[in-house]
Amino acid sequence: MMTYYVLIGAIMLVSWYVSSTLKKKFEKYSKQQLQNGMSGAEIAQKMLEDNGIYDVKVISTQGQLTDHYNPKDKTVNLSESVYNQRNAAAAAVAAHEVGHAVQHAKAYSWLEMRSQLVPLVQIASTYSQWVILGGLILYGMVSAGVGQTVLLAGIVMFGLGTLFSFVTLPVEYDASNRALAWLKNHNMVNPQEYKDAEDALKWAARTYVVAAVGSLATLLYFIMIYLGRD
């Protein structure tokens, strides 16, 4: 039990460090205007066209860190700061999100797998911890057999979320690699701007790594509880 709390505490500390560093990086690179003067929206539109994608729209969405690609309606959604700004951070984020659109157009296997998991994960992530809690309560107050069964069901549901977090990793890293390759090969950024974009995307990717490790640690903890009660 103590080992788990120490591990989770360490993961939370690393998560805070990564998130804090990411925020500082984006603030720094948001102050450095692109030499070509293009906005995030213009970067995204050009990358789509260069990849022969003409059925995806680039739109502005409210909020911060709300940037995403929606495969259902084929839209690259850029937060207002990314959509309008003309700096290395905006270029990196815009190109990264278009990287997902390119994955979709090319039927990238990891993206397809993640998309197939989404409906199951949406349900599992909502109810898994409640099912696990219910299993623990049933084990102690009603029936050990019923409690173990319900607990195992909750663990399987939570495991789907953990699987999703790990499937997400190659999807995110590949999108960043596509973005950086395009920015460099099409001379969209100078050498320093490329380094800034690369650094920003590197730290963004690390947030997904920390989340995946945290989910795995929690899953193993639940499994240990189940095995202990079994």
LINZI-V376663 format. One record per residue. RES is the residue in one small letter. D_LAST is the distance of its C-alpha to the last C-alpha in whole Angstrom. Layout:
BEGIN
RES_D_LAST / RES_D_LAST
END
This chain:
BEGIN
m_17 / m_21 / t_21 / y_19 / y_22 / v_25 / l_24 / i_24 / g_27 / a_29 / i_28 / m_30 / l_33 / v_33 / s_33 / w_36 / y_38 / v_38 / s_38 / s_41 / t_43 / l_43 / k_44 / k_47 / k_48 / f_48 / e_50 / k_52 / y_53 / s_54 / k_57 / q_58 / q_60 / l_60 / q_63 / n_63 / g_63 / m_61 / s_58 / g_54 / a_55 / e_58 / i_56 / a_53 / q_56 / k_58 / m_54 / l_54 / e_57 / d_57 / n_54 / g_56 / i_54 / y_56 / d_54 / v_51 / k_53 / v_52 / i_52 / s_52 / t_49 / q_49 / g_47 / q_46 / l_43 / t_43 / d_44 / h_43 / y_43 / n_43 / p_43 / k_43 / d_46 / k_47 / t_48 / v_48 / n_47 / l_49 / s_48 / e_52 / s_52 / v_51 / y_53 / n_57 / q_56 / r_58 / n_56 / a_54 / a_51 / a_52 / a_53 / a_49 / v_47 / a_50 / a_50 / h_46 / e_45 / v_48 / g_46 / h_43 / a_46 / v_47 / q_44 / h_44 / a_47 / k_46 / a_43 / y_41 / s_38 / w_35 / l_37 / e_37 / m_33 / r_32 / s_35 / q_33 / l_29 / v_31 / p_31 / l_27 / v_26 / q_29 / i_26 / a_23 / s_24 / t_25 / y_22 / s_19 / q_19 / w_20 / v_17 / i_14 / l_16 / g_16 / g_12 / l_12 / i_15 / l_14 / y_10 / g_13 / m_16 / v_15 / s_12 / a_9 / g_9 / v_12 / g_10 / q_7 / t_10 / v_12 / l_11 / l_10 / a_14 / g_15 / i_14 / v_16 / m_19 / f_19 / g_19 / l_22 / g_23 / t_23 / l_24 / f_27 / s_28 / f_28 / v_30 / t_32 / l_33 / p_35 / v_37 / e_38 / y_39 / d_41 / a_43 / s_44 / n_45 / r_47 / a_48 / l_50 / a_51 / w_53 / l_54 / k_56 / n_57 / h_59 / n_60 / m_59 / v_58 / n_60 / p_58 / q_57 / e_56 / y_54 / k_52 / d_52 / a_50 / e_48 / d_47 / a_46 / l_44 / k_42 / w_41 / a_40 / a_38 / r_36 / t_35 / y_33 / v_31 / v_30 / a_29 / a_27 / v_26 / g_24 / s_22 / l_21 / a_20 / t_18 / l_16 / l_15 / y_14 / f_12 / i_10 / m_10 / i_8 / y_6 / l_5 / g_5 / r_4 / d_0
END
